[in-house]
């Protein structure tokens, strides 16, 4: 498989001004700089940020919240059926589980419906509405993480005599669906101050509003904040402001181990639930939950999150782990096929690959891998008879959903964020669509140096790299999209004991003499081994500091994100 080993731009944040330096003087030099780089300029802001005490806003500021709460409480009091209509990714599944369990606490007659990716595709569809009417006879359908771009389906729900409540966090189109009520912080003129909630974040706000309107024992929305952390991190929304506060609180709740399904999931992923991080959700727990919807049906992931029986949780978690292994293999095979179709040295401004052998469950993952390797927007589609279902992943410089909006006349359906989207198109329009998207990419990306940029927080001296850095930087957690982990740099350093490691000998392990944290690992950087061997040259390192656990022993090490010969 090709490894493009893209050269990266190193960009270092400007040194913080003297006045800010004085106001943050109680913190170590490196932390003062990192805080300034995150927009923090005084000690009061620093305390709020480091404690993740960002304001959690009044849920009733969201347009549509009052009508929604009134209708839900009416349905509960009159024992009308309520169906929660979810989505098959982690955000949708966690939002479904949260909403079902919360409404059950209120005594609601609640059912859940999660569409099948392969039979029904993303979002609301009329046959699913028929199915819900027949199976559950629901008078109210509440969508989570979908529905904002479903005007036809909203009209059909009206015809069926169903009150449709749409709750979503994706970008709406110009015309909103004619639903009973709509809650979406991104709808026009919505006064809610934070626009970046995930689907489960919006569901959490509904729970907050319900418990404000009516007390039920000692329950509060925070009893489901573990699910909010899972969905928010997995959906790659920015971990800033309210999201960051919710995820930090949710991680604490996961560490308490109340939800047996999450405990079982940590077990199969080899993670200690008492030390779980946002990174563990992103790289270990989230992919296993997602594997259910990618390979078969997301209902397995839902069952895991709501079960209270440890034996059931263990069996389901193992099943998800097996599906995740199959998903990894299918993704690798499809990625190789996609890369084989890219001419060597001729990467255009937009990469695409369509094939009948691709499963629609993994096309988004393959697109992500292509973006990672080539730093270009990528579209990967599964050809299914007369239609193509495709996933898109993008780069910071290109808003993929706006590009698809320009092609709406060619598409059967589409939607998403700036960095990720999906669409369905008739295969007769594929070539026309691609030509138009490539021309949009050429227009938007013209003259831009398309290399990933590493934003370095601070360049350190060798003697400053000490074990005290790690606990200080841990205060930045949870880190992720929009709130990156601190990236440090060392320039012009010697390396010692350099070894090639890994099954394919594609990683480097070495020591950095003169540093108190001298162990280093550099994944996928094996190309520098020969350079070091022949010239014993000095290197520049861009790194974070992480804990390496081995045989029950924990040591700090430099996790090298990029390296290059000095000068």
VENURTA-V814642 format. One record per pair of residues at least 24 apart in sequence whose ideal C-beta (glycine too) atoms are under 6 Angstrom apart, sorted by the first residue. I is the first residue (numbers start at 0). J is the second residue. D is the distance in whole Angstrom. If there is no record, write none. Layout:
# VENURTA-V814642
<<I	J	D> <I	J	D>>
This chain:
# VENURTA-V814642
<<0	335	5> <1	338	5> <3	372	5> <3	373	6> <4	526	6> <5	374	6> <7	450	6> <7	451	5> <7	453	5> <7	561	5> <8	450	5> <8	452	4> <9	453	5> <9	455	6> <10	452	5> <10	454	6> <11	455	4> <12	36	4> <12	456	6> <27	471	6> <29	457	5> <30	471	5> <32	457	4> <33	456	5> <33	485	5> <36	456	5> <49	474	5> <51	243	5> <51	244	5> <51	247	4> <53	240	5> <53	241	6> <53	244	5> <55	241	6> <56	192	6> <58	204	4> <58	207	5> <58	208	4> <60	190	5> <60	191	5> <61	182	5> <61	191	5> <62	189	5> <63	180	4> <63	181	5> <63	182	5> <64	182	6> <64	208	5> <66	180	4> <67	164	5> <67	180	5> <67	182	6> <68	208	5> <68	212	5> <74	139	5> <75	105	5> <75	106	6> <75	107	4> <78	108	5> <79	138	4> <80	108	5> <80	135	5> <80	136	6> <80	137	4> <80	138	6> <81	107	6> <81	109	5> <81	139	5> <82	110	5> <82	112	5> <82	131	5> <82	135	5> <82	137	4> <82	140	5> <83	111	5> <83	141	6> <84	112	5> <84	140	5> <84	142	5> <85	113	5> <85	143	5> <86	144	4> <86	145	5> <87	113	6> <87	116	5> <87	292	3> <87	297	4> <88	289	6> <89	230	6> <89	233	4> <89	285	5> <89	288	5> <89	289	5> <90	144	5> <90	197	5> <90	198	4> <90	199	6> <90	230	4> <90	234	4> <91	144	4> <91	198	6> <92	297	5> <92	300	5> <92	301	5> <93	199	4> <93	226	4> <93	229	5> <93	230	4> <94	143	4> <94	144	5> <94	198	5> <94	199	4> <94	202	4> <95	143	6> <96	226	6> <96	301	6> <96	304	4> <96	305	5> <97	202	5> <97	223	5> <97	226	5> <98	143	6> <98	202	5> <101	206	5> <104	215	5> <104	218	5> <105	215	6> <110	135	4> <113	297	5> <113	298	6> <115	296	6> <116	292	6> <116	360	6> <121	421	6> <122	149	6> <123	149	4> <123	152	4> <125	152	6> <125	155	5> <128	155	6> <128	156	6> <132	159	5> <143	198	5> <143	202	5> <144	198	3> <147	171	5> <147	183	5> <148	172	6> <148	414	5> <149	176	6> <150	176	4> <153	177	5> <153	178	5> <166	201	5> <168	196	5> <168	197	6> <168	198	5> <168	201	5> <169	414	6> <193	240	5> <193	241	5> <195	236	5> <195	237	5> <197	230	5> <197	231	4> <197	234	5> <197	236	5> <199	227	5> <199	230	3> <200	231	6> <203	227	5> <224	248	5> <224	249	4> <224	252	5> <225	249	5> <225	252	4> <225	253	5> <225	258	6> <229	280	6> <232	277	5> <232	280	4> <232	281	5> <233	285	4> <235	480	5> <237	480	5> <237	481	3> <238	477	6> <238	479	4> <238	480	6> <238	481	6> <238	482	4> <239	481	5> <239	482	5> <246	477	5> <247	477	6> <250	275	6> <259	309	5> <259	312	4> <260	303	4> <260	304	5> <260	306	6> <260	312	5> <263	312	4> <263	313	5> <263	316	4> <264	316	5> <267	316	5> <267	317	6> <267	320	4> <277	477	4> <277	479	5> <286	323	6> <287	319	5> <287	320	6> <287	323	5> <290	319	6> <290	322	4> <290	323	4> <290	326	5> <291	319	6> <293	326	5> <293	360	4> <293	361	6> <294	322	4> <294	325	6> <294	326	6> <294	360	6> <329	361	5> <330	361	5> <330	364	5> <330	365	6> <333	357	5> <333	365	5> <334	365	5> <334	368	5> <337	365	6> <346	373	5> <348	440	4> <348	441	5> <348	444	5> <349	376	5> <349	436	6> <349	437	5> <349	440	4> <350	375	5> <350	377	4> <351	378	4> <351	433	6> <352	379	5> <353	380	4> <353	382	6> <355	382	5> <357	381	4> <359	388	5> <362	390	4> <363	390	4> <366	390	5> <366	392	4> <367	392	5> <374	449	6> <374	451	5> <385	426	6> <386	423	6> <386	425	6> <387	424	5> <387	426	5> <387	429	6> <388	423	5> <389	422	6> <390	421	5> <391	420	5> <392	419	6> <393	418	5> <396	447	6> <397	443	6> <402	436	6> <402	439	5> <405	439	6> <406	432	6> <406	435	5> <453	541	5> <453	561	6> <455	486	5> <455	488	5> <455	541	6> <456	485	5> <456	486	5> <458	488	5> <459	487	6> <461	513	5> <461	514	5> <464	514	4> <464	516	5> <465	515	5> <466	555	6> <468	544	5> <469	544	5> <469	555	5> <484	543	5> <486	541	6> <487	542	6> <488	541	5> <489	540	5> <490	539	5> <491	537	5> <491	565	4> <493	537	6> <494	531	6> <494	538	6> <497	531	5> <499	525	6> <499	528	6> <516	555	5> <518	556	4> <519	557	4> <519	559	5> <520	556	6> <521	559	4> <521	562	6> <524	562	6> <536	564	5> <537	565	4> <538	562	5> <538	564	6> <538	565	6> <539	563	5> <539	565	5>>
